[in-house]
Amino acid sequence: MKTLPPGARAGKLWLETPLLYSSHLSQRLESNLAVYLKLENLQPPHSYKYRGLSLFVQYKLAAHGESLHIICASGGNAGLAAAAACQALGVKCTIYLPEGVAPATREYLQRLGADLVVAGSFFLEALRAAEAAVNIDPNAVLAPAYDDPLLWQGHASMIDEIQLQLPADAVKPEAIFCSVGGGGLLGGIIVGCRTVGWDDVPIITLETHGSNCFYQSIQANRNPSWTPPDNVTTRHDDDHDVKLAHLHRLTSKATSLGATEPSAEVVRMALDRTGGVKCVSIPDELAMQVAGSFVDDHKMLVELACSATLAPAYKGSLLSHLIPAPQASSERWRRLVFIVCGGFKISRSEMREYDEIVARDLAAGGDWTVLVDGAALNVEK
């Protein structure tokens, strides 16, 4: 896949991450299902975002020259990815943060050479300040968090890698699972699947109930009887002829999924895709339980945005609903790929907090309610 323009400095900055066969997760499932984990948490700034944002910075450096100044509004992984790319390329970088960003994130951004500006009490205020700064600096370019074709092109590179990394007898995966917030990762997966001829491979997106603008947007377009929740309003995007759900409150602890509105173009791509995109929304507590189980199995800490992706691998009833068994028996391996998208904002103390929350929730009894394309599904705790 062509990724760099003429005159761009160096080759790709992102790493080719492993595609790990998980015996832990495969053994939980039907005998002919095999789980593979694409370990994007191993990228230098700890998330897949480095792929798209490093490509974005390389393109802008080729276009603007050494005077380029990258400005990004982010309290998390997008800012870290932009700062890491700028450090690698010797580009000036300023990150606009809302108040309350964790000290560990601020310190890491500074180690990556970024200048920090605290602007506002929430993300949109930081974004508005970043946009104002770009308007008065002729050398400045605003780095997007998720809504840009260059980002999707960079993220798409993981699908090229997966195609080469799967066993030789694997023609295509049975499905690809990923988290979704604003839609940047999903956009990359859709573009990558189109490039390698996997348009018919189902993609299954997961997000949490308190931060599910993509799920709500897809329902607004697909489901005539859909009624928006109290904290959601919709608008019509004329450029792509889609309805977009806007979340006025984000209540999930999966803050990396905290987009209030998704990319209109990615919503359009999802609606039009041959292989379809199934949308799932799960409780925070389920994502927390999965994060703890993943630590036990694979010795890796991941953010809730990342562990949400893995929920179907840990809950057989959910997986069987999403990936029905074939009508005819077959000994062919059915390979499932889960994008372990990574993320910096996780710690041992947060994991202890999650364990306490899950314990209280389990003690309350009952099932978890999971939303799958407009239908409610009870999943055992």
One Martini backbone bead per residue (centre of mass of N, CA, C, O) as a GRO file, in nm:
protein
  381
    1MET     BB    1   0.095   0.037   0.025
    2LYS     BB    2   0.062   0.364  -0.030
    3THR     BB    3   0.185   0.626   0.217
    4LEU     BB    4   0.391   0.825   0.068
    5PRO     BB    5   0.508   1.108  -0.040
    6PRO     BB    6   0.690   1.292  -0.215
    7GLY     BB    7   0.951   1.390   0.015
    8ALA     BB    8   0.929   1.218   0.244
    9ARG     BB    9   1.042   1.135   0.553
   10ALA     BB   10   1.117   0.848   0.554
   11GLY     BB   11   0.958   0.598   0.675
   12LYS     BB   12   0.788   0.432   0.861
   13LEU     BB   13   0.710   0.455   1.217
   14TRP     BB   14   0.569   0.217   1.264
   15LEU     BB   15   0.497  -0.092   1.380
   16GLU     BB   16   0.508  -0.430   1.343
   17THR     BB   17   0.275  -0.613   1.483
   18PRO     BB   18   0.164  -0.869   1.641
   19LEU     BB   19   0.002  -1.190   1.575
   20LEU     BB   20  -0.168  -1.352   1.830
   21TYR     BB   21  -0.214  -1.656   1.947
   22SER     BB   22  -0.486  -1.755   2.166
   23SER     BB   23  -0.521  -2.010   2.385
   24HIS     BB   24  -0.699  -1.896   2.605
   25LEU     BB   25  -0.941  -1.806   2.417
   26SER     BB   26  -0.983  -2.053   2.233
   27GLN     BB   27  -1.059  -2.257   2.472
   28ARG     BB   28  -1.344  -2.111   2.528
   29LEU     BB   29  -1.431  -2.212   2.256
   30GLU     BB   30  -1.490  -2.348   1.994
   31SER     BB   31  -1.296  -2.583   1.839
   32ASN     BB   32  -1.290  -2.399   1.546
   33LEU     BB   33  -1.186  -2.151   1.712
   34ALA     BB   34  -0.959  -1.871   1.651
   35VAL     BB   35  -0.758  -1.646   1.832
   36TYR     BB   36  -0.649  -1.315   1.737
   37LEU     BB   37  -0.393  -1.069   1.828
   38LYS     BB   38  -0.356  -0.727   1.771
   39LEU     BB   39  -0.069  -0.553   1.910
   40GLU     BB   40  -0.107  -0.211   1.944
   41ASN     BB   41   0.020  -0.167   2.238
   42LEU     BB   42   0.329  -0.177   2.099
   43GLN     BB   43   0.343   0.090   2.031
   44PRO     BB   44   0.528   0.349   2.132
   45PRO     BB   45   0.245   0.513   2.243
   46HIS     BB   46   0.034   0.248   2.291
   47SER     BB   47  -0.110   0.291   1.996
   48TYR     BB   48  -0.262   0.293   1.683
   49LYS     BB   49  -0.248   0.609   1.634
   50TYR     BB   50   0.044   0.616   1.517
   51ARG     BB   51  -0.012   0.552   1.232
   52GLY     BB   52  -0.188   0.796   1.134
   53LEU     BB   53  -0.028   1.037   1.269
   54SER     BB   54   0.246   0.987   1.138
   55LEU     BB   55   0.147   1.019   0.849
   56PHE     BB   56   0.036   1.304   0.877
   57VAL     BB   57   0.306   1.441   0.952
   58GLN     BB   58   0.461   1.359   0.697
   59TYR     BB   59   0.283   1.505   0.496
   60LYS     BB   60   0.310   1.793   0.623
   61LEU     BB   61   0.616   1.811   0.599
   62ALA     BB   62   0.628   1.788   0.288
   63ALA     BB   63   0.444   2.050   0.246
   64HIS     BB   64   0.585   2.271   0.470
   65GLY     BB   65   0.829   2.188   0.623
   66GLU     BB   66   1.037   2.282   0.893
   67SER     BB   67   0.804   2.492   1.006
   68LEU     BB   68   0.629   2.299   1.126
   69HIS     BB   69   0.317   2.301   1.331
   70ILE     BB   70   0.182   2.090   1.562
   71ILE     BB   71  -0.164   2.072   1.655
   72CYS     BB   72  -0.331   1.931   1.953
   73ALA     BB   73  -0.634   1.798   2.085
   74SER     BB   74  -0.552   1.627   2.395
   75GLY     BB   75  -0.575   1.378   2.679
   76GLY     BB   76  -0.418   1.141   2.504
   77ASN     BB   77  -0.345   0.928   2.246
   78ALA     BB   78  -0.330   1.139   2.019
   79GLY     BB   79  -0.119   1.322   2.149
   80LEU     BB   80   0.101   1.105   2.180
   81ALA     BB   81   0.125   1.037   1.879
   82ALA     BB   82   0.196   1.318   1.777
   83ALA     BB   83   0.446   1.363   1.956
   84ALA     BB   84   0.609   1.116   1.861
   85ALA     BB   85   0.624   1.198   1.564
   86CYS     BB   86   0.760   1.474   1.606
   87GLN     BB   87   1.013   1.371   1.743
   88ALA     BB   88   1.109   1.183   1.506
   89LEU     BB   89   1.096   1.455   1.292
   90GLY     BB   90   1.148   1.745   1.420
   91VAL     BB   91   0.868   1.867   1.526
   92LYS     BB   92   0.663   2.091   1.624
   93CYS     BB   93   0.469   2.066   1.942
   94THR     BB   94   0.121   2.117   2.046
   95ILE     BB   95  -0.077   2.055   2.340
   96TYR     BB   96  -0.420   2.059   2.410
   97LEU     BB   97  -0.562   2.073   2.735
   98PRO     BB   98  -0.759   1.976   2.965
   99GLU     BB   99  -0.854   1.962   3.258
  100GLY     BB  100  -0.741   1.672   3.446
  101VAL     BB  101  -0.498   1.556   3.343
  102ALA     BB  102  -0.287   1.329   3.398
  103PRO     BB  103   0.034   1.341   3.504
  104ALA     BB  104   0.145   1.105   3.330
  105THR     BB  105   0.061   1.229   3.058
  106ARG     BB  106   0.211   1.497   3.078
  107GLU     BB  107   0.495   1.379   3.116
  108TYR     BB  108   0.504   1.225   2.850
  109LEU     BB  109   0.467   1.462   2.659
  110GLN     BB  110   0.728   1.606   2.754
  111ARG     BB  111   0.925   1.374   2.677
  112LEU     BB  112   0.827   1.415   2.365
  113GLY     BB  113   0.847   1.753   2.332
  114ALA     BB  114   0.591   1.889   2.421
  115ASP     BB  115   0.379   2.145   2.433
  116LEU     BB  116   0.169   2.282   2.692
  117VAL     BB  117  -0.195   2.355   2.699
  118VAL     BB  118  -0.431   2.480   2.914
  119ALA     BB  119  -0.787   2.449   2.796
  120GLY     BB  120  -1.018   2.410   2.988
  121SER     BB  121  -1.257   2.157   3.120
  122PHE     BB  122  -1.287   2.045   2.821
  123PHE     BB  123  -1.233   1.935   2.509
  124LEU     BB  124  -1.378   2.159   2.337
  125GLU     BB  125  -1.213   2.390   2.456
  126ALA     BB  126  -0.938   2.290   2.359
  127LEU     BB  127  -1.011   2.285   2.060
  128ARG     BB  128  -1.076   2.585   2.023
  129ALA     BB  129  -0.793   2.682   2.105
  130ALA     BB  130  -0.640   2.530   1.882
  131GLU     BB  131  -0.783   2.664   1.642
  132ALA     BB  132  -0.694   2.953   1.712
  133ALA     BB  133  -0.388   2.898   1.689
  134VAL     BB  134  -0.387   2.815   1.389
  135ASN     BB  135  -0.504   3.092   1.273
  136ILE     BB  136  -0.220   3.257   1.377
  137ASP     BB  137  -0.039   3.019   1.240
  138PRO     BB  138   0.113   2.957   0.936
  139ASN     BB  139   0.262   2.671   1.044
  140ALA     BB  140  -0.003   2.545   1.130
  141VAL     BB  141  -0.147   2.218   1.223
  142LEU     BB  142  -0.426   2.024   1.266
  143ALA     BB  143  -0.461   1.737   1.448
  144PRO     BB  144  -0.648   1.471   1.421
  145ALA     BB  145  -0.815   1.208   1.587
  146TYR     BB  146  -1.033   1.062   1.337
  147ASP     BB  147  -1.116   1.278   1.085
  148ASP     BB  148  -0.917   1.130   0.837
  149PRO     BB  149  -0.783   0.977   0.561
  150LEU     BB  150  -0.490   0.956   0.665
  151LEU     BB  151  -0.551   0.791   0.912
  152TRP     BB  152  -0.683   0.549   0.768
  153GLN     BB  153  -0.438   0.476   0.602
  154GLY     BB  154  -0.256   0.408   0.841
  155HIS     BB  155  -0.442   0.199   0.986
  156ALA     BB  156  -0.463  -0.001   0.737
  157SER     BB  157  -0.183  -0.145   0.774
  158MET     BB  158  -0.280  -0.376   0.965
  159ILE     BB  159  -0.418  -0.545   0.743
  160ASP     BB  160  -0.173  -0.614   0.580
  161GLU     BB  161  -0.039  -0.767   0.812
  162ILE     BB  162  -0.255  -0.978   0.876
  163GLN     BB  163  -0.252  -1.120   0.602
  164LEU     BB  164   0.054  -1.218   0.649
  165GLN     BB  165   0.016  -1.348   0.954
  166LEU     BB  166  -0.156  -1.550   0.882
  167PRO     BB  167  -0.204  -1.843   0.809
  168ALA     BB  168  -0.169  -1.997   0.506
  169ASP     BB  169  -0.475  -2.134   0.528
  170ALA     BB  170  -0.582  -1.836   0.551
  171VAL     BB  171  -0.788  -1.640   0.374
  172LYS     BB  172  -0.992  -1.540   0.607
  173PRO     BB  173  -1.153  -1.395   0.836
  174GLU     BB  174  -1.450  -1.421   1.005
  175ALA     BB  175  -1.359  -1.169   1.193
  176ILE     BB  176  -1.353  -0.823   1.309
  177PHE     BB  177  -1.246  -0.664   1.609
  178CYS     BB  178  -1.348  -0.337   1.750
  179SER     BB  179  -1.321  -0.035   1.851
  180VAL     BB  180  -1.540   0.264   1.909
  181GLY     BB  181  -1.584   0.612   1.856
  182GLY     BB  182  -1.536   0.818   1.604
  183GLY     BB  183  -1.384   0.604   1.368
  184GLY     BB  184  -1.079   0.570   1.293
  185LEU     BB  185  -1.027   0.265   1.309
  186LEU     BB  186  -1.259   0.174   1.129
  187GLY     BB  187  -1.173   0.325   0.877
  188GLY     BB  188  -0.908   0.164   0.845
  189ILE     BB  189  -1.034  -0.118   0.820
  190ILE     BB  190  -1.206  -0.066   0.573
  191VAL     BB  191  -0.976   0.020   0.387
  192GLY     BB  192  -0.801  -0.235   0.423
  193CYS     BB  193  -1.011  -0.442   0.324
  194ARG     BB  194  -1.038  -0.324   0.042
  195THR     BB  195  -0.738  -0.367  -0.044
  196VAL     BB  196  -0.738  -0.703   0.025
  197GLY     BB  197  -1.039  -0.829  -0.024
  198TRP     BB  198  -1.239  -0.787   0.266
  199ASP     BB  199  -1.543  -0.678   0.231
  200ASP     BB  200  -1.688  -0.959   0.347
  201VAL     BB  201  -1.583  -0.903   0.625
  202PRO     BB  202  -1.677  -0.886   0.929
  203ILE     BB  203  -1.751  -0.611   1.146
  204ILE     BB  204  -1.696  -0.553   1.504
  205THR     BB  205  -1.824  -0.319   1.726
  206LEU     BB  206  -1.710  -0.158   2.038
  207GLU     BB  207  -1.882  -0.012   2.322
  208THR     BB  208  -2.003   0.202   2.564
  209HIS     BB  209  -2.288   0.322   2.696
  210GLY     BB  210  -2.153   0.618   2.784
  211SER     BB  211  -1.989   0.593   2.471
  212ASN     BB  212  -2.214   0.560   2.188
  213CYS     BB  213  -2.223   0.732   1.911
  214PHE     BB  214  -2.205   0.516   1.690
  215TYR     BB  215  -2.436   0.334   1.763
  216GLN     BB  216  -2.655   0.560   1.750
  217SER     BB  217  -2.605   0.637   1.455
  218ILE     BB  218  -2.673   0.369   1.324
  219GLN     BB  219  -2.963   0.353   1.435
  220ALA     BB  220  -3.066   0.617   1.302
  221ASN     BB  221  -3.029   0.482   1.005
  222ARG     BB  222  -3.156   0.174   1.035
  223ASN     BB  223  -3.386   0.250   1.259
  224PRO     BB  224  -3.708   0.364   1.248
  225SER     BB  225  -3.768   0.309   1.579
  226TRP     BB  226  -3.567   0.492   1.686
  227THR     BB  227  -3.483   0.628   2.012
  228PRO     BB  228  -3.346   0.869   2.171
  229PRO     BB  229  -3.187   0.936   2.423
  230ASP     BB  230  -3.176   1.191   2.648
  231ASN     BB  231  -2.851   1.262   2.563
  232VAL     BB  232  -2.966   1.267   2.255
  233THR     BB  233  -2.892   1.403   1.938
  234THR     BB  234  -2.966   1.499   1.599
  235ARG     BB  235  -2.809   1.511   1.272
  236HIS     BB  236  -2.762   1.616   0.937
  237ASP     BB  237  -2.539   1.504   0.685
  238ASP     BB  238  -2.511   1.616   0.364
  239ASP     BB  239  -2.245   1.504   0.243
  240HIS     BB  240  -2.336   1.182   0.348
  241ASP     BB  241  -2.627   1.116   0.423
  242VAL     BB  242  -2.643   1.135   0.756
  243LYS     BB  243  -2.695   1.046   1.078
  244LEU     BB  244  -2.608   1.211   1.390
  245ALA     BB  245  -2.500   1.142   1.708
  246HIS     BB  246  -2.526   1.344   2.007
  247LEU     BB  247  -2.344   1.363   2.303
  248HIS     BB  248  -2.393   1.544   2.609
  249ARG     BB  249  -2.298   1.284   2.775
  250LEU     BB  250  -2.019   1.127   2.945
  251THR     BB  251  -2.024   0.818   3.155
  252SER     BB  252  -1.779   0.671   3.086
  253LYS     BB  253  -1.458   0.527   3.167
  254ALA     BB  254  -1.405   0.514   2.851
  255THR     BB  255  -1.239   0.785   2.745
  256SER     BB  256  -1.128   0.693   2.454
  257LEU     BB  257  -1.451   0.697   2.357
  258GLY     BB  258  -1.513   1.033   2.392
  259ALA     BB  259  -1.703   1.087   2.164
  260THR     BB  260  -1.985   1.289   2.064
  261GLU     BB  261  -1.910   1.240   1.750
  262PRO     BB  262  -1.892   1.103   1.452
  263SER     BB  263  -1.788   1.018   1.154
  264ALA     BB  264  -1.960   1.056   0.869
  265GLU     BB  265  -1.790   0.884   0.670
  266VAL     BB  266  -1.781   0.625   0.843
  267VAL     BB  267  -2.080   0.580   0.857
  268ARG     BB  268  -2.114   0.547   0.555
  269MET     BB  269  -1.921   0.307   0.518
  270ALA     BB  270  -2.075   0.115   0.708
  271LEU     BB  271  -2.352   0.117   0.557
  272ASP     BB  272  -2.212   0.024   0.263
  273ARG     BB  273  -2.094  -0.235   0.346
  274THR     BB  274  -2.087  -0.556   0.243
  275GLY     BB  275  -2.002  -0.706   0.526
  276GLY     BB  276  -2.050  -0.520   0.737
  277VAL     BB  277  -2.159  -0.364   1.060
  278LYS     BB  278  -2.145  -0.443   1.386
  279CYS     BB  279  -2.314  -0.319   1.685
  280VAL     BB  280  -2.179  -0.271   2.020
  281SER     BB  281  -2.303  -0.236   2.363
  282ILE     BB  282  -2.148  -0.201   2.686
  283PRO     BB  283  -2.071  -0.228   2.997
  284ASP     BB  284  -1.828  -0.129   3.200
  285GLU     BB  285  -1.813  -0.386   3.381
  286LEU     BB  286  -1.741  -0.579   3.153
  287ALA     BB  287  -1.478  -0.439   3.068
  288MET     BB  288  -1.346  -0.473   3.347
  289GLN     BB  289  -1.348  -0.779   3.363
  290VAL     BB  290  -1.181  -0.824   3.105
  291ALA     BB  291  -0.926  -0.675   3.190
  292GLY     BB  292  -0.860  -0.874   3.421
  293SER     BB  293  -0.849  -1.134   3.247
  294PHE     BB  294  -0.622  -1.034   3.056
  295VAL     BB  295  -0.406  -1.017   3.266
  296ASP     BB  296  -0.409  -1.315   3.347
  297ASP     BB  297  -0.353  -1.427   3.053
  298HIS     BB  298  -0.139  -1.178   2.916
  299LYS     BB  299   0.000  -0.954   3.095
  300MET     BB  300  -0.199  -0.699   3.020
  301LEU     BB  301  -0.261  -0.364   3.011
  302VAL     BB  302  -0.587  -0.219   2.947
  303GLU     BB  303  -0.812  -0.034   2.839
  304LEU     BB  304  -1.149  -0.018   2.814
  305ALA     BB  305  -1.155   0.033   2.509
  306CYS     BB  306  -1.004  -0.243   2.464
  307SER     BB  307  -1.162  -0.458   2.635
  308ALA     BB  308  -1.431  -0.438   2.485
  309THR     BB  309  -1.339  -0.602   2.235
  310LEU     BB  310  -1.303  -0.885   2.417
  311ALA     BB  311  -1.583  -0.978   2.523
  312PRO     BB  312  -1.665  -1.213   2.323
  313ALA     BB  313  -1.423  -1.404   2.417
  314TYR     BB  314  -1.558  -1.422   2.726
  315LYS     BB  315  -1.860  -1.440   2.585
  316GLY     BB  316  -2.025  -1.685   2.434
  317SER     BB  317  -2.314  -1.571   2.394
  318LEU     BB  318  -2.221  -1.325   2.233
  319LEU     BB  319  -2.061  -1.462   2.007
  320SER     BB  320  -2.295  -1.646   1.898
  321HIS     BB  321  -2.461  -1.396   1.810
  322LEU     BB  322  -2.238  -1.273   1.611
  323ILE     BB  323  -2.126  -1.586   1.538
  324PRO     BB  324  -2.263  -1.806   1.379
  325ALA     BB  325  -2.298  -2.113   1.315
  326PRO     BB  326  -2.267  -2.330   1.085
  327GLN     BB  327  -2.484  -2.536   0.925
  328ALA     BB  328  -2.235  -2.696   0.850
  329SER     BB  329  -2.008  -2.905   0.914
  330SER     BB  330  -1.662  -2.818   1.014
  331GLU     BB  331  -1.291  -2.826   1.021
  332ARG     BB  332  -1.255  -2.542   0.977
  333TRP     BB  333  -1.095  -2.272   1.057
  334ARG     BB  334  -1.212  -2.000   1.262
  335ARG     BB  335  -1.093  -1.674   1.237
  336LEU     BB  336  -1.028  -1.433   1.493
  337VAL     BB  337  -0.994  -1.073   1.508
  338PHE     BB  338  -0.833  -0.870   1.758
  339ILE     BB  339  -0.802  -0.534   1.839
  340VAL     BB  340  -0.537  -0.418   2.035
  341CYS     BB  341  -0.534  -0.080   2.067
  342GLY     BB  342  -0.475   0.033   2.340
  343GLY     BB  343  -0.319   0.250   2.586
  344PHE     BB  344  -0.210   0.470   2.850
  345LYS     BB  345  -0.482   0.493   3.044
  346ILE     BB  346  -0.337   0.286   3.273
  347SER     BB  347  -0.348   0.115   3.598
  348ARG     BB  348  -0.328  -0.044   3.894
  349SER     BB  349  -0.529   0.137   4.045
  350GLU     BB  350  -0.757   0.108   3.837
  351MET     BB  351  -0.783  -0.197   3.854
  352ARG     BB  352  -0.870  -0.202   4.150
  353GLU     BB  353  -1.125  -0.038   4.104
  354TYR     BB  354  -1.257  -0.234   3.905
  355ASP     BB  355  -1.274  -0.478   4.094
  356GLU     BB  356  -1.470  -0.342   4.292
  357ILE     BB  357  -1.699  -0.283   4.095
  358VAL     BB  358  -1.747  -0.575   4.002
  359ALA     BB  359  -1.806  -0.700   4.277
  360ARG     BB  360  -2.063  -0.535   4.330
  361ASP     BB  361  -2.213  -0.624   4.073
  362LEU     BB  362  -2.216  -0.928   4.127
  363ALA     BB  363  -2.369  -0.908   4.403
  364ALA     BB  364  -2.639  -0.800   4.262
  365GLY     BB  365  -2.677  -0.954   4.017
  366GLY     BB  366  -2.763  -1.080   3.730
  367ASP     BB  367  -2.740  -0.923   3.419
  368TRP     BB  368  -2.616  -0.808   3.129
  369THR     BB  369  -2.670  -0.538   2.905
  370VAL     BB  370  -2.665  -0.584   2.556
  371LEU     BB  371  -2.613  -0.413   2.252
  372VAL     BB  372  -2.744  -0.532   1.922
  373ASP     BB  373  -2.859  -0.373   1.676
  374GLY     BB  374  -3.116  -0.282   1.881
  375ALA     BB  375  -3.073  -0.528   2.071
  376ALA     BB  376  -3.132  -0.702   2.365
  377LEU     BB  377  -2.880  -0.870   2.570
  378ASN     BB  378  -2.822  -1.127   2.788
  379VAL     BB  379  -2.535  -1.140   3.007
  380GLU     BB  380  -2.336  -1.303   3.187
  381LYS     BB  381  -2.137  -1.237   3.482
   0.00000   0.00000   0.00000
